Amino acid sequence: MTATSQGAVQLYEITYLGTSPEPDVRTVEAGEVAAVIEHAGAHGVQVLVRPGPRPPQEPDTRKEDAS
């Protein structure tokens, strides 16, 4: 089973560099990363992209087979 089939979403942390003394940091889903990079490039802004924190996993409520 893949992470996608389990409903887990990969998040990325985007840091906008040089926009202010305190960098602007946002978290986006994997599908949004390309659009963020394209938008930043079109406006001459540098961004740092890092894998973000994973959302908390839901506890597995399935009963285990005791055999």
C-alpha positions as CSV (number, residue, x, y, z in Angstrom):
1,M,0.0,0.0,0.0
2,T,1.4,3.4,-0.9
3,A,1.3,6.6,1.2
4,T,-1.2,8.1,-1.3
5,S,-3.6,5.2,-0.9
6,Q,-3.5,5.6,2.9
7,G,-4.5,9.3,2.6
8,A,-1.2,10.7,3.7
9,V,-0.3,14.0,2.1
10,Q,3.4,15.0,1.6
11,L,3.9,18.6,2.8
12,Y,6.7,21.0,1.8
13,E,8.0,24.0,3.7
14,I,8.6,27.0,1.4
15,T,10.8,29.8,2.7
16,Y,10.7,33.1,0.7
17,L,14.3,34.5,0.9
18,G,15.1,38.2,0.9
19,T,11.5,39.5,1.2
20,S,12.0,40.9,4.7
21,P,14.2,40.6,7.8
22,E,12.1,37.7,8.9
23,P,11.7,35.2,6.1
24,D,8.1,34.3,5.1
25,V,7.6,30.5,5.7
26,R,4.6,28.6,4.4
27,T,3.6,25.0,4.2
28,V,2.1,23.6,1.0
29,E,1.1,20.2,-0.4
30,A,3.3,18.5,-3.0
31,G,1.0,19.4,-5.9
32,E,1.5,23.1,-5.2
33,V,5.3,23.2,-5.1
34,A,5.7,23.7,-8.9
35,A,3.3,26.6,-8.9
36,V,5.1,28.3,-6.0
37,I,8.4,28.0,-7.7
38,E,7.0,29.2,-11.0
39,H,5.4,32.2,-9.3
40,A,8.6,33.1,-7.4
41,G,10.7,32.9,-10.5
42,A,8.3,35.1,-12.4
43,H,8.7,37.8,-9.7
44,G,12.4,37.4,-9.1
45,V,12.0,35.9,-5.6
46,Q,14.2,33.1,-4.3
47,V,12.6,30.3,-2.4
48,L,14.0,27.4,-0.4
49,V,11.9,24.2,-0.6
50,R,12.3,21.5,2.1
51,P,10.2,18.5,3.0
52,G,7.8,19.6,5.7
53,P,6.5,17.8,8.7
54,R,4.2,14.9,8.1
55,P,0.7,15.2,9.4
56,P,-0.1,13.1,12.5
57,Q,-1.0,9.5,11.6
58,E,-4.4,8.3,12.5
59,P,-4.1,5.3,14.8
60,D,-4.7,2.0,13.1
61,T,-8.0,0.7,14.4
62,R,-8.0,-2.6,12.5
63,K,-8.0,-5.7,14.6
64,E,-4.8,-7.8,14.3
65,D,-5.1,-11.5,13.5
66,A,-4.0,-13.3,16.7
67,S,-2.8,-16.5,15.0
